[in-house]
């Protein structure tokens, strides 16, 4: 990729490899994820007022697929797996896949030891798998809003319904 800069009748060509851009993106994504997880590990989203509320729930009163994700990650980071599942099972069940994918992406980008293992298991989602995942997320969002006993289990509880173990 060539980027051209012109300054006072002089034309400079700067060569930038795509790996630089990908490494910068990887650095900021990994750093942001680590900082976000540390914040969610330390502070409970239900108790702190500075965590954003779900705008979909505030506007419509319906739970989106991400409702309860902050509280689920907080409880997951503090070792309360069942409580995390109660807030958002989709986040809890997909978090190992997200972690392993991010790890393999980082190993591949930075040419770290184990990158061959990452290349062996790193899987770029084809269209059918991505479509199935998107349909699954949409169905999860719809089913958690259906009133009734089996579907109410995947809806996040109200703050007053759950007590956090000390």
C-alpha positions in Angstrom: 0.0 0.0 0.0 1.5 3.3 -1.0 0.6 6.6 0.6 1.7 9.8 -1.2 2.4 13.0 0.5 3.1 16.2 -1.3 5.0 19.1 0.3 6.2 22.0 -1.7 6.6 20.3 -5.1 8.2 17.2 -3.7 6.4 13.9 -3.8 7.2 11.3 -1.2 6.1 7.7 -1.2 5.8 6.0 2.1 5.6 2.2 2.2 3.5 0.7 4.9 3.0 -3.0 5.3 -0.5 -4.3 6.2 1.1 -6.1 9.2 1.8 -2.7 10.9 -1.8 -1.7 10.7 -3.0 -5.2 11.9 -0.5 -5.1 14.8 -1.7 -1.7 15.9 -5.3 -2.8 15.7 -4.4 -6.0 17.6 -2.6 -4.0 20.3 -5.5 -1.6 20.9 -8.1 -4.4 20.8 -6.2 -6.6 23.3 -5.3 -3.7 25.6 -8.9 -2.4 25.5 -10.3 -5.9 26.3 -7.8 -6.4 29.2 -8.6 -2.9 30.7 -12.3 -3.6 30.3 -12.1 -7.0 31.9 -10.1 -5.5 34.8 -12.7 -2.8 35.3 -15.5 -5.3 35.2 -13.6 -7.6 37.6 -13.1 -4.8 40.1 -16.5 -2.9 39.9 -19.9 -4.5 39.9 -22.0 -3.0 37.0 -25.2 -3.2 39.0 -23.8 -1.2 41.9 -21.8 1.4 40.0 -23.7 4.2 38.2 -21.0 4.9 35.5 -21.6 1.7 33.6 -23.9 2.3 30.6 -27.4 0.9 30.7 -28.9 -1.0 27.7 -30.5 1.6 25.5 -32.7 -1.1 23.9 -34.1 -2.1 27.3 -34.6 1.5 28.3 -36.5 2.4 25.1 -38.5 -0.8 24.5 -38.5 -2.7 27.8 -37.2 -5.7 25.8 -33.9 -7.6 26.5 -31.4 -7.5 23.6 -28.9 -10.4 23.2 -26.3 -8.3 25.1 -28.5 -7.4 28.1 -26.8 -8.5 31.3 -23.4 -9.0 29.6 -21.5 -6.6 31.8 -22.9 -8.3 35.0 -22.2 -11.7 33.5 -18.6 -10.9 32.7 -18.2 -9.4 36.2 -19.5 -12.6 37.9 -17.5 -14.8 35.5 -14.3 -12.9 36.3 -15.0 -13.3 40.0 -15.6 -17.1 39.7 -19.4 -17.1 40.0 -20.1 -19.2 36.9 -23.8 -20.0 37.6 -24.6 -16.4 38.5 -23.0 -15.3 35.2 -25.0 -17.9 33.3 -28.2 -16.4 35.0 -27.4 -12.9 33.6 -26.4 -13.8 30.0 -25.7 -17.4 29.0 -24.7 -16.4 25.5 -21.8 -14.3 26.7 -20.7 -17.0 29.1 -20.8 -19.8 26.5 -19.1 -17.8 23.8 -16.4 -16.2 26.0 -14.0 -19.2 25.7 -14.2 -19.1 21.9 -13.7 -15.3 21.9 -10.6 -15.7 24.2 -9.0 -18.5 22.2 -9.7 -16.7 18.9 -8.1 -13.5 20.3 -5.1 -15.5 21.6 -4.6 -17.2 18.3 -5.0 -13.9 16.4 -2.3 -12.3 18.7 0.1 -15.2 18.3 -0.3 -15.0 14.5 0.1 -11.3 14.2 3.1 -10.9 16.5 4.9 -14.2 15.3 5.0 -15.4 18.9 5.8 -19.0 19.9 2.8 -21.2 19.4 1.8 -19.3 16.3 1.8 -22.6 14.3 -0.7 -24.0 16.8 -2.8 -20.9 16.2 -2.5 -21.3 12.5 -3.6 -24.9 12.8 -6.7 -24.1 14.8 -7.3 -20.5 13.6 -10.5 -20.8 11.6 -11.8 -17.9 9.5 -15.5 -18.3 9.6 -17.1 -19.0 6.2 -20.3 -17.4 5.3 -22.5 -20.3 6.4 -21.0 -20.4 9.9 -21.2 -16.7 10.3 -24.8 -16.8 9.2 -25.7 -19.6 11.6 -24.1 -17.6 14.5 -26.0 -14.4 13.5 -29.3 -16.4 13.4 -28.5 -17.9 16.8 -27.9 -14.5 18.3 -31.1 -13.2 16.9 -33.1 -16.2 18.1 -31.5 -15.8 21.5 -32.6 -12.2 21.6 -36.2 -13.1 20.6 -36.5 -16.1 22.9 -35.3 -14.3 26.0 -38.3 -11.9 25.6 -40.9 -14.7 25.3 -42.9 -14.8 28.5 -43.1 -18.1 30.2 -41.2 -20.5 32.3 -38.6 -22.1 30.0 -37.7 -18.8 28.2 -37.6 -16.6 31.3 -34.5 -18.6 32.4 -32.4 -16.9 29.7 -33.7 -13.4 30.5 -31.5 -11.4 32.9 -33.0 -10.9 36.3 -33.9 -7.6 37.8 -31.4 -6.2 40.2 -33.7 -6.9 43.2 -34.2 -10.6 42.1 -30.6 -11.6 42.7 -28.3 -11.4 45.7 -24.6 -11.4 45.1 -22.7 -13.8 47.5 -20.1 -11.9 49.5 
